[in-house]
Amino acid sequence: MASQVKILQDIANQIKEDNQRGKERLPTSDVFIRKMVNAHNKSADEILHYMEILKEAHYIFIIEIVMPDSDLFVQGINGYVYGDSEIINDLKHTLEANLMQMYENMFYKKKPGNQIVKELYPKIKDYNNTNMGRALNEVYHLEEAFRTVTNNSFEYTESWKKEKLLKLIKEDQTSPGTVTGVDIPSDSFDQIISSEEIKSDINRYKQEPNSKWLRSVNQFSVQFLMRIHFRKYEFDVIRKLITTNKINQIEDFIFIRNHIRFLETMGDKDPILKYHTDKLVELRRLCQAKINIIRKNMTTPAN
């Protein structure tokens, strides 16, 4: 636990230092993640997972600077901001000045930063992956972050953040990891969906190339995204992702099922889970049914 805390603190402090004095004051995912991978000898997925923990603990904000676009082969880029009102406000003024200069160079007229955002942000998709688009996203999201911190100041105090971080780390360490090559025997249960229903789901569902889910899985693993939904108690979201066939790999179903089994043992320690008992049982059975169908199809010889 101590080593994990140190890595998380190092990452947060590096973002803070970059925001205050860095050459690039807004560190971005295309550079910063690789830098942290090398600094801490961790995988990119592990560093991204740490970033989500820091976000939930209110140490940082993760803001979208470039929206992913599979049609144009554009990868999404996020920026990282330390959760402190003074740092955010100072950074916002710097980036706002950059936006104003960029606007003047492009349109040959001057405008305050807030008016530029009001004018151009509704067209943000047209400016995606351009210098103007980046500048607009930076200023817009920094204003949102500043408002969030000032309206919820207690949740951004050092004491609150430290307590929340330790709680998240403890949860993270007791959470089961990815299961590969090892399967836990299934519980006996009444099968709740048929193979015909699964085929119907598959035929009905068509992946939209610009869907939010597809953009997400292009950046992160399914199991990484599932951990986030589990932590937020978003069991209905997970069910919908399964029933619409957005999640369709056996290793992901096994991971979800095993994580639910773990959560079912945590009811006494997490009172919120008690309100979701029925959903957890239903979701576990849904995953097991999917696993059984896939295994049956794998062992059934083709005609």
N, C-alpha and C positions, 0 to 999 in steps of 0.2 A: 504493500500500500504506500509505503514511504517513497519508493522510487516513482510510482505513478503520480503521486502528489507533486513531486519535484519536477517531473516532465511537464505536467499541466501548468505549474507555476512559471516554469521557464518559458513556455509558449506564450502565456498571458503577458509576462513581463517583456518578451520580445516585441509583441504587438504594441504594447504601451510605449516602449522605447521608439519603435518605428514611427508611431503616430506623433510623438513629440519631437524627435530629432532625426529621424531617418532620411536618407536621400530620397527614397520613395515613401512619403509619409502615410500612404494608405497601402499596406501590404496586400497583395492579391494572390489568389489560390494558385495561379499558374507558376508562380515563383516561390511563394512562401511555403507551400506544402513540401515541395522538393527540398527546400532549405532545412525544414524541420526533420524530414526523413533522414537526411545526412547527419544532422546534429545529434539525433537521439537513437539512430540505428533502428528505426521502426518502419513498418510498411506504410504506404500512402493511406490505406484503409484505416490503420490504427491512428494515424495522425488526424485524419478526418473525423474519426470517432471522438478523439480528444477535443477537437474543435466544437463538436456538438455538445459535449459535456460542459465546456467553458461557456458556451452560449446559454445553456439551461441554467447554469449557475450565475448568470448575469455578469460574467467577467468580460465578455465580448459581444459585439453584434456582428452578424454575418450578413452582408448586404450584396445584392445582385448588381454587378456592374455590366456584364455582358450576358444576354439571354442565349441559351443554347439553341441552335437552329440546325437540325439534321439535314435539311434540304441544301443548305449552303455550307455544310461541314464546319459549322461554327461551334466550338466548345464553349460552354458557359464559364464565366469567370466571376468569382466572388471576392469581395474585399472584407478586411477584418479591422474592426474598430474597438478600442478598449472602452469598457462601460463606465465612463466617468464624464460628468457634464462639462467640466472645464476643458478636458482634452477634446471631446467631441465638438464643442463650440469653437475652439481655436482652430481645429482642423477644418471645420465647416467654412470659416472665414477665409482660410487659405485656398480651399478648393473653389469657393464661390468667386474669389478674385480671378482664378484661372478660367472659370466658366464665363465671366463677364468679358475677359480679354478675348476668349475664343469667339464669343458672340459678336463682338465688335469687329474682329477680323473677317468674320464670315458675312455679316449683314451691313457693315459700315455704319453702325449706329450703336449708341450706348444704352444699356438698360441695367437696372438693379438685378441682382441674382434671383430674387424671389419672383420678379416679373418674367424673367427668362424661363424659369422653371414652369410658371403658369402658362406661358405661351407654347413652349415646345414639348413639355413632358407628355401631354396627351398623344403626341406623335412619336413616342419613344421607340416604337417598333421600327419606324422608318430610319431611325438613327442607330439602330443596334449594331454593335461592333465597330463603331466609329469613335473618333476622339470626342465629338460632341455628345454622342450617346453615353459614353463613359462618364463624362463630366456632369451630364444631367442626372444620371443615376446616383453618382456620388453625392451631389448636393441634396437631391431629393431625399435619399435614404438617411443621410446624416441629420437632416432636419427632423425626420421621423424618430431617429434614435435619440436626439436631444430632447424631444417632446416626451418620449417614453421615460427617460431617466428623470426628468424634472417632475413628471406627474406621479412617479412611483419611487421617490428618492430613497425611502427606507430599504427597498429591495436592491439598491445599488450601493449600500454601505459595505465596507470591508467585512464587518462582522457577519452580515447576512450572507454575503457571497461565500465566505469561508465555510460557514455552517452548511450551506446548500451544496457546496462542492464536496465536502466530506461525505454527505449523505448520498450523493450521486455516485461517488467512487465506491462506497460500500455496496450499493445496489449493483453496480457494474461488476464488482468482483464476485458477487454471489450469483450473478446471472449466468446461465449455461452458455457456452460458446457454440461455435459452429460444429455440428456433428458430421464427421466424414468417415464413411466406411463402417460405422458402428450404428446399429439400429436397436432401439428399445422395443421389446415385444409389445404388440398392440393390446389394448384393453378389449374386452368383449363388449360389443354394443350393437344396437340395431342400425343397419346401414341406412343413412338418411338421404342419400342421393344415389341415383342409378347411373350406369354408364351412358344410357341414352340422354340423360339430363346433362351430363358433362359434355357429350358431343354437341348437344344443342347450344350450350354456352360457348363452345369453341366456334361453332359455325356462325353464331349470332355476333360474336365480338370480332371487330377488326381494329388492329392497332392504327391509331392516328399518328402520323410521323411527328407531329408537333405537340402531342399530348404531354401534359405535365409529368405523368408517370414515366413515359418513355425518355423524356429529357433527364429525369432523375436517375433512372437505371443506367443511362449512358455515363453518368458521373460516379455513381455509388453502387455497391452490391445490393441485391435484394435484401439480404440478411441485415446489412447495416441499416437500411431504411426501416425494416421491421422492428429493429430495436428501438428506433425513435417512436414508432407508432405504439409499441407496447408501453414505453415509458410514459406516454401521454394518455394511456388507457383507451386508445382509439381502436377498439376491437371491431366495431362496425366497419371501419375503413378497411381493415385487414380482410374481413369477410367479403366485402365488395370486390377487393382486388383479386380474391380467389375465384369468386363466382363469375366474374367477367373475364377470367382466364388471363389476367395480366400477370398473375403468379401461376406458373404451370410446370415448374421443375420439381422433381421428387425430393432433391436435397433441401429445397426451400420449404416444402411441406413438412419434411422431417424436422427441420429447424424450428418451425412455428409450433408444431405439435409438442416437441420436447420442451420448448420454452413455456408453453401453456401448462404442461405438467409441473414445471418448476413453480410457476405462479400459483398453482392450486395448493402448493405446500406453504405459501407465504401469507395465507389469509389472516392468520393471527397477528402477523407483524405489519401488515398493510391493510387497515380497515377499509380503504376504498375498494379493494379487490372483492370484498364481501358483497358489494352491490352489483358485481359483474359475474357472479358465479355461473348463472345460466348461459350467459354469452360465451364464457370460457369453455364450458362443456360442449356447447353447440359448435364452436369454432374448432375445438380439438377433434370432434367427431367428423366434421367436414374435412379436415386435413387428412385424417386416417382413411376416410372413404376415397379421397383423391389418391393417396398412396397405394391403396389396395387395387384401384382401377389401373393405375400405371404399371404396377408390378404384374398384374394379370395380362395386360397387353404386351409386356416385355417377354413373358414366358409362353404366350400363345403363338404357335407357328402360323405364318402367313399362308393363306389359301392359294 
